[in-house]
Amino acid sequence: MGKVYYTFFDTVSYLYSYAGDSQQSFDEKTAAAAALLEEYHQMMDIYHEYSGLNNLCTVNKNAGGQPVQVDPRLIDFLLYAKELSAQTNGKMNVMMGAVLAPWHEAQAAAGKDPGKACLPDRTALEQARAHTGLSLLEIDPKAGTVRITDPQARLDAGAVGKGYATEMAARLLESMGGEGYVLNIGGNIRIIGQKPDGSGWRTAIKDPFHHDSQYAMYLELADTSCVTSGNYERFFTVEGKQYHHIIDPDTLMPADYFASVSVIAKDSGLADGLSTALFCMDYESGRALADRLEGVEVVWIFLDGTQRHTSGIHPLDPKDSE
């Protein structure tokens, strides 16, 4: 049985149970998970504020001002994101908002009038780079406050927020006895346990060159997550060239190492943040990082279609996916 939702993180989400739960049990579990996902969606929203809630939009609006009192769960998320930013040498940087904002605006403008699509001003991007340091984010867990010290700096949780929220929802389901559940939150897959027969789920990684109709690889996964970052997910076109939404912190332009990077790891937040970071690294650097991390497997698909993966990836024969 399954349910579909359309509001979390501005994407389509699915919650499935393969454990033979009663309808009442399934409804109770999914209602709790959905409520939690909605709370994280609101906390991490950088565009809108909500009555009675100080969220990332509130924190950004107060940049350069006084500390902002926030939900303890948002403190936990920002500490996690800051640690992951450091672990990836800033390739996944939760403080990239000043650079990402012009790209968001360019994509939105292109969507409204494709004929007038243009790239962000390069000088503006270079100036924004100065406002992306992790040191600009002050987190005080004891006081329950967050402060951005630079008035021009901004938080943007897009690279890791959805995966983190997915993981929190999965842990809630686990605490409620959920087993044999699958969460698909805008393409972020988080699997809880196994199927009743002890097998895993056959999961497909999209072919980035034919992502609407074909798959590049099939895997059997259980009790883990799978997150893909790709150049085909969100983009706009300027003078015949496509510009996707994953911006390399070093070049300030869309990363151009791969067509897609998929990360398999138990923690969906880690998988989400790493997929972004690895997409912005050359293969050698990314492979070295992946090899240092326990329980992390990666599939890289290069711009020429070549595939490489870590040793723990065991592709299925496509016939076995049927």
C-alpha positions as protocol buffer text, in pm:
chain_id: "A"
residue {
  index: 1
  type: MET
  ca { x: 0 y: 0 z: 0 }
}
residue {
  index: 2
  type: GLY
  ca { x: 115 y: 354 z: -61 }
}
residue {
  index: 3
  type: LYS
  ca { x: 43 y: 725 z: -36 }
}
residue {
  index: 4
  type: VAL
  ca { x: 149 y: 1020 z: -247 }
}
residue {
  index: 5
  type: TYR
  ca { x: 217 y: 1378 z: -134 }
}
residue {
  index: 6
  type: TYR
  ca { x: 280 y: 1693 z: -336 }
}
residue {
  index: 7
  type: THR
  ca { x: 395 y: 1959 z: -89 }
}
residue {
  index: 8
  type: PHE
  ca { x: 721 y: 1847 z: 74 }
}
residue {
  index: 9
  type: PHE
  ca { x: 1025 y: 2027 z: -70 }
}
residue {
  index: 10
  type: ASP
  ca { x: 824 y: 2128 z: -378 }
}
residue {
  index: 11
  type: THR
  ca { x: 837 y: 1779 z: -522 }
}
residue {
  index: 12
  type: VAL
  ca { x: 634 y: 1459 z: -539 }
}
residue {
  index: 13
  type: SER
  ca { x: 682 y: 1211 z: -254 }
}
residue {
  index: 14
  type: TYR
  ca { x: 570 y: 853 z: -200 }
}
residue {
  index: 15
  type: LEU
  ca { x: 550 y: 636 z: 111 }
}
residue {
  index: 16
  type: TYR
  ca { x: 505 y: 263 z: 60 }
}
residue {
  index: 17
  type: SER
  ca { x: 467 y: -33 z: 293 }
}
residue {
  index: 18
  type: TYR
  ca { x: 542 y: -389 z: 188 }
}
residue {
  index: 19
  type: ALA
  ca { x: 516 y: -534 z: 537 }
}
residue {
  index: 20
  type: GLY
  ca { x: 151 y: -633 z: 536 }
}
residue {
  index: 21
  type: ASP
  ca { x: 50 y: -361 z: 783 }
}
residue {
  index: 22
  type: SER
  ca { x: -316 y: -309 z: 856 }
}
residue {
  index: 23
  type: GLN
  ca { x: -466 y: -3 z: 691 }
}
residue {
  index: 24
  type: GLN
  ca { x: -497 y: 164 z: 1030 }
}
residue {
  index: 25
  type: SER
  ca { x: -133 y: 98 z: 1120 }
}
residue {
  index: 26
  type: PHE
  ca { x: -17 y: 218 z: 779 }
}
residue {
  index: 27
  type: ASP
  ca { x: -229 y: 533 z: 806 }
}
residue {
  index: 28
  type: GLU
  ca { x: -93 y: 613 z: 1153 }
}
residue {
  index: 29
  type: LYS
  ca { x: 269 y: 566 z: 1052 }
}
residue {
  index: 30
  type: THR
  ca { x: 245 y: 759 z: 727 }
}
residue {
  index: 31
  type: ALA
  ca { x: 52 y: 1044 z: 891 }
}
residue {
  index: 32
  type: ALA
  ca { x: 331 y: 1082 z: 1148 }
}
residue {
  index: 33
  type: ALA
  ca { x: 603 y: 1068 z: 881 }
}
residue {
  index: 34
  type: ALA
  ca { x: 418 y: 1315 z: 658 }
}
residue {
  index: 35
  type: ALA
  ca { x: 371 y: 1559 z: 945 }
}
residue {
  index: 36
  type: LEU
  ca { x: 743 y: 1542 z: 1022 }
}
residue {
  index: 37
  type: LEU
  ca { x: 837 y: 1597 z: 657 }
}
residue {
  index: 38
  type: GLU
  ca { x: 610 y: 1901 z: 646 }
}
residue {
  index: 39
  type: GLU
  ca { x: 776 y: 2042 z: 958 }
}
residue {
  index: 40
  type: TYR
  ca { x: 1123 y: 2002 z: 807 }
}
residue {
  index: 41
  type: HIS
  ca { x: 1001 y: 2148 z: 479 }
}
residue {
  index: 42
  type: GLN
  ca { x: 891 y: 2461 z: 663 }
}
residue {
  index: 43
  type: MET
  ca { x: 1202 y: 2482 z: 881 }
}
residue {
  index: 44
  type: MET
  ca { x: 1435 y: 2460 z: 579 }
}
residue {
  index: 45
  type: ASP
  ca { x: 1238 y: 2692 z: 350 }
}
residue {
  index: 46
  type: ILE
  ca { x: 1454 y: 2984 z: 237 }
}
residue {
  index: 47
  type: TYR
  ca { x: 1176 y: 3160 z: 43 }
}
residue {
  index: 48
  type: HIS
  ca { x: 883 y: 3175 z: 285 }
}
residue {
  index: 49
  type: GLU
  ca { x: 827 y: 3232 z: 654 }
}
residue {
  index: 50
  type: TYR
  ca { x: 551 y: 3066 z: 857 }
}
residue {
  index: 51
  type: SER
  ca { x: 349 y: 3195 z: 1147 }
}
residue {
  index: 52
  type: GLY
  ca { x: 507 y: 3107 z: 1481 }
}
residue {
  index: 53
  type: LEU
  ca { x: 821 y: 2960 z: 1322 }
}
residue {
  index: 54
  type: ASN
  ca { x: 1172 y: 3095 z: 1280 }
}
residue {
  index: 55
  type: ASN
  ca { x: 1312 y: 2908 z: 981 }
}
residue {
  index: 56
  type: LEU
  ca { x: 1606 y: 2945 z: 740 }
}
residue {
  index: 57
  type: CYS
  ca { x: 1425 y: 3229 z: 566 }
}
residue {
  index: 58
  type: THR
  ca { x: 1406 y: 3409 z: 902 }
}
residue {
  index: 59
  type: VAL
  ca { x: 1774 y: 3342 z: 973 }
}
residue {
  index: 60
  type: ASN
  ca { x: 1872 y: 3474 z: 629 }
}
residue {
  index: 61
  type: LYS
  ca { x: 1661 y: 3788 z: 674 }
}
residue {
  index: 62
  type: ASN
  ca { x: 1844 y: 3857 z: 1000 }
}
residue {
  index: 63
  type: ALA
  ca { x: 2192 y: 3806 z: 854 }
}
residue {
  index: 64
  type: GLY
  ca { x: 2434 y: 4048 z: 1017 }
}
residue {
  index: 65
  type: GLY
  ca { x: 2194 y: 4108 z: 1302 }
}
residue {
  index: 66
  type: GLN
  ca { x: 2108 y: 3937 z: 1627 }
}
residue {
  index: 67
  type: PRO
  ca { x: 2098 y: 3559 z: 1684 }
}
residue {
  index: 68
  type: VAL
  ca { x: 1768 y: 3394 z: 1593 }
}
residue {
  index: 69
  type: GLN
  ca { x: 1595 y: 3144 z: 1824 }
}
residue {
  index: 70
  type: VAL
  ca { x: 1509 y: 2831 z: 1625 }
}
residue {
  index: 71
  type: ASP
  ca { x: 1371 y: 2481 z: 1671 }
}
residue {
  index: 72
  type: PRO
  ca { x: 1634 y: 2246 z: 1824 }
}
residue {
  index: 73
  type: ARG
  ca { x: 1590 y: 2018 z: 1523 }
}
residue {
  index: 74
  type: LEU
  ca { x: 1705 y: 2298 z: 1295 }
}
residue {
  index: 75
  type: ILE
  ca { x: 2012 y: 2341 z: 1517 }
}
residue {
  index: 76
  type: ASP
  ca { x: 2085 y: 1969 z: 1477 }
}
residue {
  index: 77
  type: PHE
  ca { x: 2045 y: 1992 z: 1100 }
}
residue {
  index: 78
  type: LEU
  ca { x: 2276 y: 2291 z: 1065 }
}
residue {
  index: 79
  type: LEU
  ca { x: 2543 y: 2127 z: 1281 }
}
residue {
  index: 80
  type: TYR
  ca { x: 2518 y: 1817 z: 1061 }
}
residue {
  index: 81
  type: ALA
  ca { x: 2534 y: 2024 z: 740 }
}
residue {
  index: 82
  type: LYS
  ca { x: 2827 y: 2226 z: 868 }
}
residue {
  index: 83
  type: GLU
  ca { x: 3018 y: 1908 z: 954 }
}
residue {
  index: 84
  type: LEU
  ca { x: 2946 y: 1760 z: 611 }
}
residue {
  index: 85
  type: SER
  ca { x: 3053 y: 2084 z: 445 }
}
residue {
  index: 86
  type: ALA
  ca { x: 3388 y: 2059 z: 622 }
}
residue {
  index: 87
  type: GLN
  ca { x: 3420 y: 1688 z: 542 }
}
residue {
  index: 88
  type: THR
  ca { x: 3379 y: 1756 z: 170 }
}
residue {
  index: 89
  type: ASN
  ca { x: 3614 y: 2057 z: 170 }
}
residue {
  index: 90
  type: GLY
  ca { x: 3321 y: 2287 z: 98 }
}
residue {
  index: 91
  type: LYS
  ca { x: 3202 y: 2103 z: -212 }
}
residue {
  index: 92
  type: MET
  ca { x: 2872 y: 2065 z: -29 }
}
residue {
  index: 93
  type: ASN
  ca { x: 2844 y: 2403 z: 139 }
}
residue {
  index: 94
  type: VAL
  ca { x: 2528 y: 2499 z: 325 }
}
residue {
  index: 95
  type: MET
  ca { x: 2652 y: 2861 z: 316 }
}
residue {
  index: 96
  type: MET
  ca { x: 2645 y: 2884 z: -66 }
}
residue {
  index: 97
  type: GLY
  ca { x: 2322 y: 3084 z: -66 }
}
residue {
  index: 98
  type: ALA
  ca { x: 2479 y: 3410 z: -185 }
}
residue {
  index: 99
  type: VAL
  ca { x: 2613 y: 3233 z: -496 }
}
residue {
  index: 100
  type: LEU
  ca { x: 2310 y: 3012 z: -555 }
}
residue {
  index: 101
  type: ALA
  ca { x: 2059 y: 3297 z: -535 }
}
residue {
  index: 102
  type: PRO
  ca { x: 2160 y: 3451 z: -872 }
}
residue {
  index: 103
  type: TRP
  ca { x: 2141 y: 3106 z: -1031 }
}
residue {
  index: 104
  type: HIS
  ca { x: 1795 y: 3045 z: -882 }
}
residue {
  index: 105
  type: GLU
  ca { x: 1684 y: 3383 z: -1016 }
}
residue {
  index: 106
  type: ALA
  ca { x: 1827 y: 3315 z: -1364 }
}
residue {
  index: 107
  type: GLN
  ca { x: 1650 y: 2980 z: -1383 }
}
residue {
  index: 108
  type: ALA
  ca { x: 1321 y: 3128 z: -1266 }
}
residue {
  index: 109
  type: ALA
  ca { x: 1347 y: 3409 z: -1520 }
}
residue {
  index: 110
  type: ALA
  ca { x: 1427 y: 3161 z: -1798 }
}
residue {
  index: 111
  type: GLY
  ca { x: 1120 y: 2962 z: -1703 }
}
residue {
  index: 112
  type: LYS
  ca { x: 900 y: 3269 z: -1740 }
}
residue {
  index: 113
  type: ASP
  ca { x: 1056 y: 3388 z: -2068 }
}
residue {
  index: 114
  type: PRO
  ca { x: 1297 y: 3136 z: -2228 }
}
residue {
  index: 115
  type: GLY
  ca { x: 1376 y: 3380 z: -2508 }
}
residue {
  index: 116
  type: LYS
  ca { x: 1538 y: 3619 z: -2262 }
}
residue {
  index: 117
  type: ALA
  ca { x: 1728 y: 3358 z: -2064 }
}
residue {
  index: 118
  type: CYS
  ca { x: 2072 y: 3473 z: -1952 }
}
residue {
  index: 119
  type: LEU
  ca { x: 2346 y: 3371 z: -1712 }
}
residue {
  index: 120
  type: PRO
  ca { x: 2410 y: 3543 z: -1381 }
}
residue {
  index: 121
  type: ASP
  ca { x: 2656 y: 3829 z: -1394 }
}
residue {
  index: 122
  type: ARG
  ca { x: 3006 y: 3689 z: -1347 }
}
residue {
  index: 123
  type: THR
  ca { x: 3126 y: 3983 z: -1139 }
}
residue {
  index: 124
  type: ALA
  ca { x: 2828 y: 3943 z: -907 }
}
residue {
  index: 125
  type: LEU
  ca { x: 2909 y: 3574 z: -864 }
}
residue {
  index: 126
  type: GLU
  ca { x: 3271 y: 3648 z: -782 }
}
residue {
  index: 127
  type: GLN
  ca { x: 3164 y: 3906 z: -527 }
}
residue {
  index: 128
  type: ALA
  ca { x: 2917 y: 3659 z: -375 }
}
residue {
  index: 129
  type: ARG
  ca { x: 3197 y: 3406 z: -325 }
}
residue {
  index: 130
  type: ALA
  ca { x: 3331 y: 3623 z: -42 }
}
residue {
  index: 131
  type: HIS
  ca { x: 3010 y: 3558 z: 154 }
}
residue {
  index: 132
  type: THR
  ca { x: 3009 y: 3176 z: 157 }
}
residue {
  index: 133
  type: GLY
  ca { x: 3247 y: 3083 z: 439 }
}
residue {
  index: 134
  type: LEU
  ca { x: 3134 y: 2835 z: 704 }
}
residue {
  index: 135
  type: SER
  ca { x: 3287 y: 3064 z: 966 }
}
residue {
  index: 136
  type: LEU
  ca { x: 3006 y: 3311 z: 894 }
}
residue {
  index: 137
  type: LEU
  ca { x: 2754 y: 3072 z: 1050 }
}
residue {
  index: 138
  type: GLU
  ca { x: 2737 y: 3082 z: 1429 }
}
residue {
  index: 139
  type: ILE
  ca { x: 2539 y: 2804 z: 1599 }
}
residue {
  index: 140
  type: ASP
  ca { x: 2479 y: 2807 z: 1974 }
}
residue {
  index: 141
  type: PRO
  ca { x: 2314 y: 2478 z: 2074 }
}
residue {
  index: 142
  type: LYS
  ca { x: 2285 y: 2577 z: 2441 }
}
residue {
  index: 143
  type: ALA
  ca { x: 2107 y: 2903 z: 2363 }
}
residue {
  index: 144
  type: GLY
  ca { x: 1918 y: 2745 z: 2073 }
}
residue {
  index: 145
  type: THR
  ca { x: 2018 y: 3022 z: 1836 }
}
residue {
  index: 146
  type: VAL
  ca { x: 2163 y: 3066 z: 1489 }
}
residue {
  index: 147
  type: ARG
  ca { x: 2334 y: 3376 z: 1354 }
}
residue {
  index: 148
  type: ILE
  ca { x: 2486 y: 3468 z: 1020 }
}
residue {
  index: 149
  type: THR
  ca { x: 2752 y: 3728 z: 1096 }
}
residue {
  index: 150
  type: ASP
  ca { x: 2779 y: 3866 z: 741 }
}
residue {
  index: 151
  type: PRO
  ca { x: 2474 y: 4064 z: 621 }
}
residue {
  index: 152
  type: GLN
  ca { x: 2531 y: 3945 z: 264 }
}
residue {
  index: 153
  type: ALA
  ca { x: 2572 y: 3575 z: 344 }
}
residue {
  index: 154
  type: ARG
  ca { x: 2285 y: 3329 z: 308 }
}
residue {
  index: 155
  type: LEU
  ca { x: 2202 y: 2970 z: 401 }
}
residue {
  index: 156
  type: ASP
  ca { x: 2072 y: 2733 z: 134 }
}
residue {
  index: 157
  type: ALA
  ca { x: 1980 y: 2378 z: 239 }
}
residue {
  index: 158
  type: GLY
  ca { x: 1902 y: 2252 z: -111 }
}
residue {
  index: 159
  type: ALA
  ca { x: 2203 y: 2020 z: -133 }
}
residue {
  index: 160
  type: VAL
  ca { x: 2127 y: 1820 z: 181 }
}
residue {
  index: 161
  type: GLY
  ca { x: 1799 y: 1927 z: 340 }
}
residue {
  index: 162
  type: LYS
  ca { x: 1565 y: 1690 z: 159 }
}
residue {
  index: 163
  type: GLY
  ca { x: 1785 y: 1390 z: 232 }
}
residue {
  index: 164
  type: TYR
  ca { x: 1822 y: 1487 z: 597 }
}
residue {
  index: 165
  type: ALA
  ca { x: 1445 y: 1523 z: 637 }
}
residue {
  index: 166
  type: THR
  ca { x: 1394 y: 1191 z: 462 }
}
residue {
  index: 167
  type: GLU
  ca { x: 1630 y: 1026 z: 711 }
}
residue {
  index: 168
  type: MET
  ca { x: 1448 y: 1180 z: 1007 }
}
residue {
  index: 169
  type: ALA
  ca { x: 1115 y: 1052 z: 871 }
}
residue {
  index: 170
  type: ALA
  ca { x: 1263 y: 704 z: 822 }
}
residue {
  index: 171
  type: ARG
  ca { x: 1395 y: 697 z: 1178 }
}
residue {
  index: 172
  type: LEU
  ca { x: 1051 y: 799 z: 1305 }
}
residue {
  index: 173
  type: LEU
  ca { x: 892 y: 513 z: 1112 }
}
residue {
  index: 174
  type: GLU
  ca { x: 1151 y: 275 z: 1252 }
}
residue {
  index: 175
  type: SER
  ca { x: 1075 y: 394 z: 1606 }
}
residue {
  index: 176
  type: MET
  ca { x: 707 y: 318 z: 1538 }
}
residue {
  index: 177
  type: GLY
  ca { x: 788 y: -36 z: 1432 }
}
residue {
  index: 178
  type: GLY
  ca { x: 790 y: 34 z: 1060 }
}
residue {
  index: 179
  type: GLU
  ca { x: 961 y: -243 z: 864 }
}
residue {
  index: 180
  type: GLY
  ca { x: 952 y: -301 z: 492 }
}
residue {
  index: 181
  type: TYR
  ca { x: 883 y: 66 z: 416 }
}
residue {
  index: 182
  type: VAL
  ca { x: 1015 y: 265 z: 122 }
}
residue {
  index: 183
  type: LEU
  ca { x: 1027 y: 645 z: 113 }
}
residue {
  index: 184
  type: ASN
  ca { x: 1069 y: 817 z: -221 }
}
residue {
  index: 185
  type: ILE
  ca { x: 1097 y: 1186 z: -143 }
}
residue {
  index: 186
  type: GLY
  ca { x: 1145 y: 1360 z: -475 }
}
residue {
  index: 187
  type: GLY
  ca { x: 1369 y: 1080 z: -600 }
}
residue {
  index: 188
  type: ASN
  ca { x: 1558 y: 1038 z: -272 }
}
residue {
  index: 189
  type: ILE
  ca { x: 1506 y: 670 z: -192 }
}
residue {
  index: 190
  type: ARG
  ca { x: 1523 y: 550 z: 170 }
}
residue {
  index: 191
  type: ILE
  ca { x: 1449 y: 183 z: 238 }
}
residue {
  index: 192
  type: ILE
  ca { x: 1362 y: 60 z: 587 }
}
residue {
  index: 193
  type: GLY
  ca { x: 1453 y: -304 z: 636 }
}
residue {
  index: 194
  type: GLN
  ca { x: 1381 y: -572 z: 380 }
}
residue {
  index: 195
  type: LYS
  ca { x: 1088 y: -730 z: 207 }
}
residue {
  index: 196
  type: PRO
  ca { x: 902 y: -992 z: 411 }
}
residue {
  index: 197
  type: ASP
  ca { x: 1084 y: -1266 z: 216 }
}
residue {
  index: 198
  type: GLY
  ca { x: 1422 y: -1122 z: 319 }
}
residue {
  index: 199
  type: SER
  ca { x: 1510 y: -982 z: -21 }
}
residue {
  index: 200
  type: GLY
  ca { x: 1579 y: -623 z: -113 }
}
residue {
  index: 201
  type: TRP
  ca { x: 1416 y: -388 z: -358 }
}
residue {
  index: 202
  type: ARG
  ca { x: 1529 y: -371 z: -717 }
}
residue {
  index: 203
  type: THR
  ca { x: 1619 y: -8 z: -762 }
}
residue {
  index: 204
  type: ALA
  ca { x: 1702 y: 158 z: -1093 }
}
residue {
  index: 205
  type: ILE
  ca { x: 1948 y: 440 z: -1157 }
}
residue {
  index: 206
  type: LYS
  ca { x: 1827 y: 656 z: -1442 }
}
residue {
  index: 207
  type: ASP
  ca { x: 2017 y: 682 z: -1767 }
}
residue {
  index: 208
  type: PRO
  ca { x: 2104 y: 1054 z: -1761 }
}
residue {
  index: 209
  type: PHE
  ca { x: 2099 y: 1068 z: -2139 }
}
residue {
  index: 210
  type: HIS
  ca { x: 1754 y: 907 z: -2168 }
}
residue {
  index: 211
  type: HIS
  ca { x: 1624 y: 973 z: -1820 }
}
residue {
  index: 212
  type: ASP
  ca { x: 1257 y: 967 z: -1918 }
}
residue {
  index: 213
  type: SER
  ca { x: 1264 y: 616 z: -2058 }
}
residue {
  index: 214
  type: GLN
  ca { x: 1582 y: 421 z: -1981 }
}
residue {
  index: 215
  type: TYR
  ca { x: 1793 y: 311 z: -1685 }
}
residue {
  index: 216
  type: ALA
  ca { x: 2170 y: 290 z: -1659 }
}
residue {
  index: 217
  type: MET
  ca { x: 2192 y: 32 z: -1381 }
}
residue {
  index: 218
  type: TYR
  ca { x: 1980 y: -187 z: -1157 }
}
residue {
  index: 219
  type: LEU
  ca { x: 2067 y: -266 z: -796 }
}
residue {
  index: 220
  type: GLU
  ca { x: 1906 y: -469 z: -521 }
}
residue {
  index: 221
  type: LEU
  ca { x: 1898 y: -257 z: -208 }
}
residue {
  index: 222
  type: ALA
  ca { x: 1776 y: -311 z: 149 }
}
residue {
  index: 223
  type: ASP
  ca { x: 1790 y: -99 z: 464 }
}
residue {
  index: 224
  type: THR
  ca { x: 1976 y: 184 z: 293 }
}
residue {
  index: 225
  type: SER
  ca { x: 1925 y: 493 z: 82 }
}
residue {
  index: 226
  type: CYS
  ca { x: 2005 y: 588 z: -275 }
}
residue {
  index: 227
  type: VAL
  ca { x: 2034 y: 947 z: -393 }
}
residue {
  index: 228
  type: THR
  ca { x: 2133 y: 1070 z: -738 }
}
residue {
  index: 229
  type: SER
  ca { x: 2256 y: 1412 z: -848 }
}
residue {
  index: 230
  type: GLY
  ca { x: 2233 y: 1467 z: -1221 }
}
residue {
  index: 231
  type: ASN
  ca { x: 2271 y: 1733 z: -1487 }
}
residue {
  index: 232
  type: TYR
  ca { x: 1928 y: 1646 z: -1629 }
}
residue {
  index: 233
  type: GLU
  ca { x: 1717 y: 1720 z: -1322 }
}
residue {
  index: 234
  type: ARG
  ca { x: 1676 y: 2099 z: -1336 }
}
residue {
  index: 235
  type: PHE
  ca { x: 1828 y: 2324 z: -1598 }
}
residue {
  index: 236
  type: PHE
  ca { x: 1768 y: 2616 z: -1831 }
}
residue {
  index: 237
  type: THR
  ca { x: 1905 y: 2695 z: -2176 }
}
residue {
  index: 238
  type: VAL
  ca { x: 2103 y: 2998 z: -2289 }
}
residue {
  index: 239
  type: GLU
  ca { x: 2206 y: 3027 z: -2655 }
}
residue {
  index: 240
  type: GLY
  ca { x: 2150 y: 2656 z: -2708 }
}
residue {
  index: 241
  type: LYS
  ca { x: 2354 y: 2540 z: -2408 }
}
residue {
  index: 242
  type: GLN
  ca { x: 2201 y: 2383 z: -2099 }
}
residue {
  index: 243
  type: TYR
  ca { x: 2296 y: 2502 z: -1752 }
}
residue {
  index: 244
  type: HIS
  ca { x: 2193 y: 2274 z: -1467 }
}
residue {
  index: 245
  type: HIS
  ca { x: 2139 y: 2361 z: -1101 }
}
residue {
  index: 246
  type: ILE
  ca { x: 2439 y: 2197 z: -928 }
}
residue {
  index: 247
  type: ILE
  ca { x: 2692 y: 2476 z: -889 }
}
residue {
  index: 248
  type: ASP
  ca { x: 3060 y: 2399 z: -829 }
}
residue {
  index: 249
  type: PRO
  ca { x: 3180 y: 2619 z: -540 }
}
residue {
  index: 250
  type: ASP
  ca { x: 3521 y: 2654 z: -708 }
}
residue {
  index: 251
  type: THR
  ca { x: 3411 y: 2762 z: -1056 }
}
residue {
  index: 252
  type: LEU
  ca { x: 3075 y: 2916 z: -953 }
}
residue {
  index: 253
  type: MET
  ca { x: 2935 y: 2747 z: -1263 }
}
residue {
  index: 254
  type: PRO
  ca { x: 2741 y: 2423 z: -1312 }
}
residue {
  index: 255
  type: ALA
  ca { x: 2977 y: 2133 z: -1238 }
}
residue {
  index: 256
  type: ASP
  ca { x: 3086 y: 1955 z: -1555 }
}
residue {
  index: 257
  type: TYR
  ca { x: 3261 y: 1638 z: -1442 }
}
residue {
  index: 258
  type: PHE
  ca { x: 2969 y: 1392 z: -1471 }
}
residue {
  index: 259
  type: ALA
  ca { x: 2621 y: 1337 z: -1607 }
}
residue {
  index: 260
  type: SER
  ca { x: 2515 y: 1185 z: -1275 }
}
residue {
  index: 261
  type: VAL
  ca { x: 2649 y: 1061 z: -944 }
}
residue {
  index: 262
  type: SER
  ca { x: 2453 y: 817 z: -727 }
}
residue {
  index: 263
  type: VAL
  ca { x: 2538 y: 750 z: -363 }
}
residue {
  index: 264
  type: ILE
  ca { x: 2420 y: 449 z: -164 }
}
residue {
  index: 265
  type: ALA
  ca { x: 2451 y: 489 z: 213 }
}
residue {
  index: 266
  type: LYS
  ca { x: 2237 y: 405 z: 514 }
}
residue {
  index: 267
  type: ASP
  ca { x: 2192 y: 771 z: 611 }
}
residue {
  index: 268
  type: SER
  ca { x: 1986 y: 955 z: 349 }
}
residue {
  index: 269
  type: GLY
  ca { x: 2122 y: 1292 z: 460 }
}
residue {
  index: 270
  type: LEU
  ca { x: 2477 y: 1172 z: 403 }
}
residue {
  index: 271
  type: ALA
  ca { x: 2383 y: 1023 z: 65 }
}
residue {
  index: 272
  type: ASP
  ca { x: 2215 y: 1348 z: -42 }
}
residue {
  index: 273
  type: GLY
  ca { x: 2500 y: 1576 z: 62 }
}
residue {
  index: 274
  type: LEU
  ca { x: 2765 y: 1344 z: -79 }
}
residue {
  index: 275
  type: SER
  ca { x: 2593 y: 1310 z: -415 }
}
residue {
  index: 276
  type: THR
  ca { x: 2616 y: 1687 z: -452 }
}
residue {
  index: 277
  type: ALA
  ca { x: 2975 y: 1705 z: -329 }
}
residue {
  index: 278
  type: LEU
  ca { x: 3098 y: 1419 z: -547 }
}
residue {
  index: 279
  type: PHE
  ca { x: 2921 y: 1566 z: -850 }
}
residue {
  index: 280
  type: CYS
  ca { x: 3142 y: 1873 z: -800 }
}
residue {
  index: 281
  type: MET
  ca { x: 3470 y: 1678 z: -768 }
}
residue {
  index: 282
  type: ASP
  ca { x: 3688 y: 1511 z: -1026 }
}
residue {
  index: 283
  type: TYR
  ca { x: 3671 y: 1131 z: -1015 }
}
residue {
  index: 284
  type: GLU
  ca { x: 4004 y: 1078 z: -842 }
}
residue {
  index: 285
  type: SER
  ca { x: 3922 y: 1317 z: -557 }
}
residue {
  index: 286
  type: GLY
  ca { x: 3570 y: 1181 z: -523 }
}
residue {
  index: 287
  type: ARG
  ca { x: 3684 y: 820 z: -525 }
}
residue {
  index: 288
  type: ALA
  ca { x: 3939 y: 895 z: -254 }
}
residue {
  index: 289
  type: LEU
  ca { x: 3669 y: 1055 z: -38 }
}
residue {
  index: 290
  type: ALA
  ca { x: 3424 y: 770 z: -96 }
}
residue {
  index: 291
  type: ASP
  ca { x: 3689 y: 512 z: -8 }
}
residue {
  index: 292
  type: ARG
  ca { x: 3756 y: 688 z: 323 }
}
residue {
  index: 293
  type: LEU
  ca { x: 3391 y: 673 z: 427 }
}
residue {
  index: 294
  type: GLU
  ca { x: 3257 y: 352 z: 575 }
}
residue {
  index: 295
  type: GLY
  ca { x: 2934 y: 215 z: 430 }
}
residue {
  index: 296
  type: VAL
  ca { x: 2931 y: 445 z: 127 }
}
residue {
  index: 297
  type: GLU
  ca { x: 2906 y: 318 z: -231 }
}
residue {
  index: 298
  type: VAL
  ca { x: 2901 y: 536 z: -542 }
}
residue {
  index: 299
  type: VAL
  ca { x: 2813 y: 510 z: -911 }
}
residue {
  index: 300
  type: TRP
  ca { x: 2963 y: 773 z: -1142 }
}
residue {
  index: 301
  type: ILE
  ca { x: 2830 y: 821 z: -1496 }
}
residue {
  index: 302
  type: PHE
  ca { x: 3062 y: 1039 z: -1701 }
}
residue {
  index: 303
  type: LEU
  ca { x: 2966 y: 1287 z: -1970 }
}
residue {
  index: 304
  type: ASP
  ca { x: 3061 y: 1034 z: -2240 }
}
residue {
  index: 305
  type: GLY
  ca { x: 2840 y: 765 z: -2085 }
}
residue {
  index: 306
  type: THR
  ca { x: 3123 y: 573 z: -1919 }
}
residue {
  index: 307
  type: GLN
  ca { x: 3036 y: 422 z: -1581 }
}
residue {
  index: 308
  type: ARG
  ca { x: 3255 y: 358 z: -1279 }
}
residue {
  index: 309
  type: HIS
  ca { x: 3160 y: 246 z: -931 }
}
residue {
  index: 310
  type: THR
  ca { x: 3300 y: 148 z: -594 }
}
residue {
  index: 311
  type: SER
  ca { x: 3368 y: -213 z: -510 }
}
residue {
  index: 312
  type: GLY
  ca { x: 3050 y: -267 z: -310 }
}
residue {
  index: 313
  type: ILE
  ca { x: 2823 y: -199 z: -608 }
}
residue {
  index: 314
  type: HIS
  ca { x: 2687 y: -518 z: -765 }
}
residue {
  index: 315
  type: PRO
  ca { x: 2477 y: -437 z: -1072 }
}
residue {
  index: 316
  type: LEU
  ca { x: 2193 y: -672 z: -1157 }
}
residue {
  index: 317
  type: ASP
  ca { x: 2133 y: -812 z: -1499 }
}
residue {
  index: 318
  type: PRO
  ca { x: 1854 y: -593 z: -1647 }
}
residue {
  index: 319
  type: LYS
  ca { x: 1645 y: -907 z: -1698 }
}
residue {
  index: 320
  type: ASP
  ca { x: 1652 y: -962 z: -1322 }
}
residue {
  index: 321
  type: SER
  ca { x: 1480 y: -628 z: -1270 }
}
residue {
  index: 322
  type: GLU
  ca { x: 1163 y: -743 z: -1437 }
}
